[in-house]
Amino acid sequence: MTTAREVLLVTHIGRLEAVNSARQLIHDFLAAGITVRIPEDEIGPMVQSDIEQDAIAFSADAPLSPACELVVVVGGDGTILRAAEYAMPMGLPLLGVNLGHVGFLAEVESDAVADVVASVVQRSYLVEERLALDVRVIREGQQVWATWALNEASIEKASRQRMIDVVLEIEGHPLSRWGCDGVVVATPTGSTAYAWSAGGPVVWPGVAALVVSPISAHALFARALVVDPKNTVAVEVQSTSAEAVLWCDGRRVHDLLPGGRVEVTANANPVRFARLHESDFTDRLVAKFHLPVEGWRGSHA
């Protein structure tokens, strides 16, 4: 008896190129005997032919089938972050087909759809685990909101006119008070995203660390910090501060009133990525950011 196999397909339906690539994936997966599930709010634009009618709508309110082994994503990093919300609860690997501008989280470009299907059919892909964040909002000693993040948790000013006033705490010890536009707490994965734009360092994925980057802080001690992931990073919004807002991966949001506290720790559960082959992070940086390496001769020159 053959065991049923399924994948969840998440697509940037606002881009015709992504929809066309996703349709090809549907055809090829179904031809290989692998059931394709599609989020119900995406299935309309995806289904045009009789073959595509065999794809199954998936409700975000229902758990994925135990037969689902992978989340395949067609789009850019934003689409991958959205797909991670399906994958994270079940520990499913994400496999990204890039149609974004940089696509740092994606594994392959759009012309490699056949490679994706072959790798899934043969189960020949590798799985890489990435550190994620556990994020909690505390008010008057009580937890009032909690979520997680793959890239970052960012505490930002809610009003364009006023900075926020915050105190940064590391493992129960106050470190510095900043008047600033915000503070980003990022994972190594997120170090090439918002935290990097805020002046933080690029952290190799194999390094276990949290990156704390203040945004436009009016203080002498206002450089990015690299913190042990075993520590709790806390940001307290002072009672005299303007209101703030907490964003996680730019997708999940919570309003922060003065006196609120955000605690960030490493999540016990990693986010998993499927890789078709081993790749060096340095090479990925060079390719994605078009870094100049002319003149390099290497150790054997």
NUSE-109621 format. One record per residue (C-alpha): residue number from 1; x, z, y; residue in one letter. Coordinates in nm, 2 decimals. Layout:
<atoms>
ATOM NUM X Z Y a
...
</atoms>
This chain:
<atoms>
ATOM 1 0.00 0.00 0.00 m
ATOM 2 0.14 -0.11 0.34 t
ATOM 3 0.15 0.16 0.60 t
ATOM 4 -0.03 0.07 0.92 a
ATOM 5 0.20 0.01 1.22 r
ATOM 6 0.10 0.02 1.59 e
ATOM 7 0.26 -0.02 1.94 v
ATOM 8 0.11 0.06 2.28 l
ATOM 9 0.17 -0.21 2.53 l
ATOM 10 0.18 -0.12 2.90 v
ATOM 11 0.20 -0.40 3.16 t
ATOM 12 0.23 -0.45 3.53 h
ATOM 13 -0.09 -0.65 3.55 i
ATOM 14 -0.04 -0.74 3.91 g
ATOM 15 0.24 -0.98 3.82 r
ATOM 16 0.15 -1.30 3.64 l
ATOM 17 0.50 -1.33 3.48 e
ATOM 18 0.45 -0.98 3.33 a
ATOM 19 0.10 -1.07 3.20 v
ATOM 20 0.23 -1.39 3.04 n
ATOM 21 0.52 -1.20 2.87 s
ATOM 22 0.28 -0.94 2.75 a
ATOM 23 0.05 -1.20 2.60 r
ATOM 24 0.34 -1.34 2.41 q
ATOM 25 0.42 -1.00 2.28 l
ATOM 26 0.06 -0.95 2.17 i
ATOM 27 0.07 -1.28 1.97 h
ATOM 28 0.40 -1.20 1.81 d
ATOM 29 0.32 -0.84 1.72 f
ATOM 30 -0.01 -0.93 1.57 l
ATOM 31 0.15 -1.22 1.37 a
ATOM 32 0.39 -0.96 1.23 a
ATOM 33 0.11 -0.74 1.12 g
ATOM 34 0.16 -0.48 1.39 i
ATOM 35 -0.15 -0.36 1.58 t
ATOM 36 -0.13 -0.37 1.96 v
ATOM 37 -0.31 -0.11 2.17 r
ATOM 38 -0.36 -0.17 2.55 i
ATOM 39 -0.47 0.08 2.81 p
ATOM 40 -0.84 0.01 2.87 e
ATOM 41 -0.79 -0.05 3.25 d
ATOM 42 -0.54 -0.33 3.16 e
ATOM 43 -0.71 -0.51 2.88 i
ATOM 44 -0.93 -0.73 3.09 g
ATOM 45 -0.65 -0.94 3.25 p
ATOM 46 -0.46 -0.94 2.92 m
ATOM 47 -0.73 -1.09 2.69 v
ATOM 48 -0.79 -1.47 2.72 q
ATOM 49 -0.77 -1.62 2.38 s
ATOM 50 -0.93 -1.54 2.04 d
ATOM 51 -0.59 -1.40 1.92 i
ATOM 52 -0.57 -1.15 2.21 e
ATOM 53 -0.92 -1.03 2.13 q
ATOM 54 -0.76 -0.85 1.83 d
ATOM 55 -0.58 -0.62 2.07 a
ATOM 56 -0.74 -0.27 2.08 i
ATOM 57 -0.83 -0.09 2.41 a
ATOM 58 -0.68 0.25 2.44 f
ATOM 59 -0.84 0.53 2.64 s
ATOM 60 -0.61 0.75 2.83 a
ATOM 61 -0.84 1.04 2.75 d
ATOM 62 -0.79 1.00 2.37 a
ATOM 63 -0.47 1.07 2.18 p
ATOM 64 -0.27 0.79 2.04 l
ATOM 65 -0.29 0.72 1.67 s
ATOM 66 -0.02 0.88 1.45 p
ATOM 67 0.06 0.52 1.35 a
ATOM 68 0.18 0.44 1.70 c
ATOM 69 0.56 0.42 1.68 e
ATOM 70 0.66 0.28 2.02 l
ATOM 71 0.55 0.22 2.38 v
ATOM 72 0.65 -0.13 2.49 v
ATOM 73 0.66 -0.17 2.87 v
ATOM 74 0.65 -0.50 3.06 v
ATOM 75 0.73 -0.45 3.43 g
ATOM 76 0.98 -0.26 3.65 g
ATOM 77 1.08 0.11 3.66 d
ATOM 78 0.75 0.21 3.82 g
ATOM 79 0.56 0.07 3.52 t
ATOM 80 0.80 0.25 3.28 i
ATOM 81 0.74 0.58 3.47 l
ATOM 82 0.36 0.52 3.42 r
ATOM 83 0.41 0.44 3.05 a
ATOM 84 0.61 0.76 3.01 a
ATOM 85 0.29 0.95 3.07 e
ATOM 86 0.16 0.81 2.74 y
ATOM 87 0.49 0.84 2.55 a
ATOM 88 0.61 1.19 2.65 m
ATOM 89 0.33 1.40 2.49 p
ATOM 90 0.39 1.24 2.15 m
ATOM 91 0.76 1.19 2.18 g
ATOM 92 0.74 0.82 2.14 l
ATOM 93 1.03 0.60 2.25 p
ATOM 94 0.99 0.36 2.55 l
ATOM 95 1.12 0.01 2.53 l
ATOM 96 1.12 -0.17 2.87 g
ATOM 97 1.11 -0.54 2.93 v
ATOM 98 1.23 -0.58 3.29 n
ATOM 99 1.04 -0.78 3.55 l
ATOM 100 1.12 -0.56 3.84 g
ATOM 101 1.40 -0.60 4.10 h
ATOM 102 1.65 -0.36 3.95 v
ATOM 103 1.48 -0.23 3.64 g
ATOM 104 1.73 0.04 3.57 f
ATOM 105 1.52 0.20 3.29 l
ATOM 106 1.44 -0.13 3.11 a
ATOM 107 1.63 -0.24 2.81 e
ATOM 108 1.60 -0.62 2.81 v
ATOM 109 1.51 -0.90 3.06 e
ATOM 110 1.19 -1.10 3.03 s
ATOM 111 1.36 -1.39 2.84 d
ATOM 112 1.43 -1.16 2.54 a
ATOM 113 1.07 -1.11 2.42 v
ATOM 114 1.15 -1.25 2.08 a
ATOM 115 1.44 -1.00 2.04 d
ATOM 116 1.20 -0.71 2.12 v
ATOM 117 0.96 -0.81 1.85 v
ATOM 118 1.23 -0.87 1.59 a
ATOM 119 1.38 -0.53 1.66 s
ATOM 120 1.05 -0.35 1.63 v
ATOM 121 0.95 -0.54 1.31 v
ATOM 122 1.29 -0.45 1.15 q
ATOM 123 1.30 -0.10 1.31 r
ATOM 124 1.66 -0.18 1.41 s
ATOM 125 1.64 -0.03 1.76 y
ATOM 126 1.84 0.28 1.86 l
ATOM 127 1.67 0.58 2.02 v
ATOM 128 1.84 0.75 2.32 e
ATOM 129 1.71 1.09 2.45 e
ATOM 130 1.71 1.16 2.83 r
ATOM 131 1.67 1.50 2.99 l
ATOM 132 1.33 1.56 3.16 a
ATOM 133 1.21 1.83 3.41 l
ATOM 134 0.96 2.10 3.37 d
ATOM 135 0.80 2.16 3.71 v
ATOM 136 0.59 2.46 3.82 r
ATOM 137 0.43 2.56 4.14 v
ATOM 138 0.40 2.94 4.20 i
ATOM 139 0.19 3.11 4.47 r
ATOM 140 0.16 3.48 4.51 e
ATOM 141 0.33 3.53 4.18 g
ATOM 142 0.09 3.31 3.99 q
ATOM 143 0.14 2.96 3.85 q
ATOM 144 -0.11 2.73 4.01 v
ATOM 145 0.01 2.39 3.89 w
ATOM 146 0.26 2.25 3.64 a
ATOM 147 0.38 1.91 3.53 t
ATOM 148 0.69 1.73 3.42 w
ATOM 149 0.92 1.45 3.55 a
ATOM 150 1.16 1.20 3.41 l
ATOM 151 1.33 1.10 3.74 n
ATOM 152 1.28 1.38 3.99 e
ATOM 153 1.06 1.64 4.16 a
ATOM 154 1.07 1.60 4.54 s
ATOM 155 0.95 1.86 4.79 i
ATOM 156 0.88 1.67 5.11 e
ATOM 157 0.73 1.73 5.45 k
ATOM 158 0.35 1.65 5.47 a
ATOM 159 0.36 1.56 5.84 s
ATOM 160 0.58 1.30 5.99 r
ATOM 161 0.62 1.51 6.31 q
ATOM 162 0.75 1.83 6.16 r
ATOM 163 1.04 1.93 5.92 m
ATOM 164 0.98 2.18 5.65 i
ATOM 165 1.17 2.51 5.63 d
ATOM 166 1.29 2.59 5.27 v
ATOM 167 1.52 2.82 5.09 v
ATOM 168 1.71 2.69 4.78 l
ATOM 169 1.76 2.93 4.49 e
ATOM 170 1.98 2.88 4.19 i
ATOM 171 1.92 3.10 3.88 e
ATOM 172 1.76 3.38 4.08 g
ATOM 173 2.01 3.37 4.37 h
ATOM 174 1.94 3.23 4.72 p
ATOM 175 2.19 2.96 4.81 l
ATOM 176 2.09 2.82 5.15 s
ATOM 177 1.81 2.77 5.40 r
ATOM 178 1.74 2.43 5.53 w
ATOM 179 1.52 2.28 5.80 g
ATOM 180 1.48 1.93 5.64 c
ATOM 181 1.26 1.64 5.55 d
ATOM 182 1.27 1.75 5.19 g
ATOM 183 1.46 1.84 4.88 v
ATOM 184 1.50 1.62 4.56 v
ATOM 185 1.57 1.78 4.22 v
ATOM 186 1.67 1.50 3.98 a
ATOM 187 1.78 1.44 3.63 t
ATOM 188 2.08 1.22 3.54 p
ATOM 189 1.82 0.94 3.48 t
ATOM 190 1.68 0.99 3.83 g
ATOM 191 2.02 1.01 3.99 s
ATOM 192 2.01 0.63 4.05 t
ATOM 193 1.67 0.65 4.20 a
ATOM 194 1.54 0.87 4.49 y
ATOM 195 1.82 1.12 4.47 a
ATOM 196 2.08 0.84 4.51 w
ATOM 197 1.89 0.71 4.82 s
ATOM 198 1.91 1.07 4.96 a
ATOM 199 2.29 1.07 4.92 g
ATOM 200 2.32 1.22 4.58 g
ATOM 201 2.58 1.13 4.32 p
ATOM 202 2.53 0.89 4.02 v
ATOM 203 2.54 1.10 3.71 v
ATOM 204 2.61 0.94 3.37 w
ATOM 205 2.32 0.99 3.12 p
ATOM 206 2.54 1.18 2.88 g
ATOM 207 2.61 1.46 3.13 v
ATOM 208 2.37 1.75 3.11 a
ATOM 209 2.30 1.84 3.47 a
ATOM 210 2.04 1.87 3.75 l
ATOM 211 2.11 1.71 4.09 v
ATOM 212 1.98 1.88 4.40 v
ATOM 213 1.98 1.66 4.71 s
ATOM 214 1.85 1.78 5.05 p
ATOM 215 1.69 1.51 5.27 i
ATOM 216 1.80 1.50 5.63 s
ATOM 217 1.89 1.87 5.63 a
ATOM 218 1.99 2.03 5.96 h
ATOM 219 2.26 2.26 5.82 a
ATOM 220 2.63 2.26 5.77 l
ATOM 221 2.60 2.32 5.39 f
ATOM 222 2.38 2.03 5.31 a
ATOM 223 2.55 1.82 5.04 r
ATOM 224 2.41 1.73 4.71 a
ATOM 225 2.47 1.98 4.43 l
ATOM 226 2.52 1.93 4.05 v
ATOM 227 2.37 2.22 3.87 v
ATOM 228 2.39 2.35 3.51 d
ATOM 229 2.06 2.25 3.34 p
ATOM 230 2.03 2.59 3.19 k
ATOM 231 1.96 2.72 3.54 n
ATOM 232 1.63 2.74 3.72 t
ATOM 233 1.63 2.56 4.05 v
ATOM 234 1.37 2.70 4.29 a
ATOM 235 1.26 2.58 4.63 v
ATOM 236 1.06 2.82 4.85 e
ATOM 237 0.86 2.69 5.14 v
ATOM 238 0.88 2.95 5.41 q
ATOM 239 0.57 3.11 5.55 s
ATOM 240 0.65 2.98 5.90 t
ATOM 241 0.71 2.62 5.76 s
ATOM 242 0.50 2.32 5.81 a
ATOM 243 0.30 2.21 5.50 e
ATOM 244 0.48 2.03 5.23 a
ATOM 245 0.39 1.81 4.93 v
ATOM 246 0.54 1.80 4.58 l
ATOM 247 0.58 1.46 4.41 w
ATOM 248 0.69 1.41 4.05 c
ATOM 249 0.82 1.07 3.97 d
ATOM 250 0.62 0.94 4.27 g
ATOM 251 0.31 0.96 4.06 r
ATOM 252 0.19 1.32 4.02 r
ATOM 253 0.13 1.51 4.35 v
ATOM 254 0.04 1.86 4.46 h
ATOM 255 0.00 2.00 4.81 d
ATOM 256 0.24 2.29 4.90 l
ATOM 257 0.12 2.55 5.15 l
ATOM 258 0.36 2.77 5.34 p
ATOM 259 0.47 3.05 5.11 g
ATOM 260 0.46 2.83 4.80 g
ATOM 261 0.74 2.81 4.55 r
ATOM 262 0.85 2.53 4.32 v
ATOM 263 1.05 2.61 4.01 e
ATOM 264 1.23 2.33 3.82 v
ATOM 265 1.40 2.37 3.48 t
ATOM 266 1.51 2.13 3.20 a
ATOM 267 1.21 2.04 2.99 n
ATOM 268 1.23 2.14 2.62 a
ATOM 269 1.12 1.79 2.53 n
ATOM 270 1.33 1.49 2.62 p
ATOM 271 1.20 1.15 2.71 v
ATOM 272 1.31 0.89 2.45 r
ATOM 273 1.42 0.54 2.51 f
ATOM 274 1.45 0.26 2.26 a
ATOM 275 1.76 0.05 2.29 r
ATOM 276 1.81 -0.28 2.11 l
ATOM 277 2.19 -0.23 2.11 h
ATOM 278 2.45 0.02 2.24 e
ATOM 279 2.54 -0.04 2.60 s
ATOM 280 2.78 0.12 2.83 d
ATOM 281 2.64 0.29 3.14 f
ATOM 282 2.92 0.16 3.36 t
ATOM 283 2.84 -0.20 3.26 d
ATOM 284 2.47 -0.13 3.34 r
ATOM 285 2.56 0.00 3.69 l
ATOM 286 2.78 -0.30 3.76 v
ATOM 287 2.50 -0.54 3.64 a
ATOM 288 2.21 -0.37 3.81 k
ATOM 289 2.38 -0.30 4.14 f
ATOM 290 2.59 -0.62 4.14 h
ATOM 291 2.90 -0.42 4.20 l
ATOM 292 3.22 -0.60 4.28 p
ATOM 293 3.48 -0.58 4.00 v
ATOM 294 3.69 -0.89 4.07 e
ATOM 295 4.06 -0.82 4.02 g
ATOM 296 4.01 -0.57 3.73 w
ATOM 297 4.27 -0.63 3.46 r
ATOM 298 4.21 -0.34 3.22 g
ATOM 299 4.45 -0.13 3.03 s
ATOM 300 4.60 -0.42 2.83 h
ATOM 301 4.69 -0.63 3.14 a
</atoms>
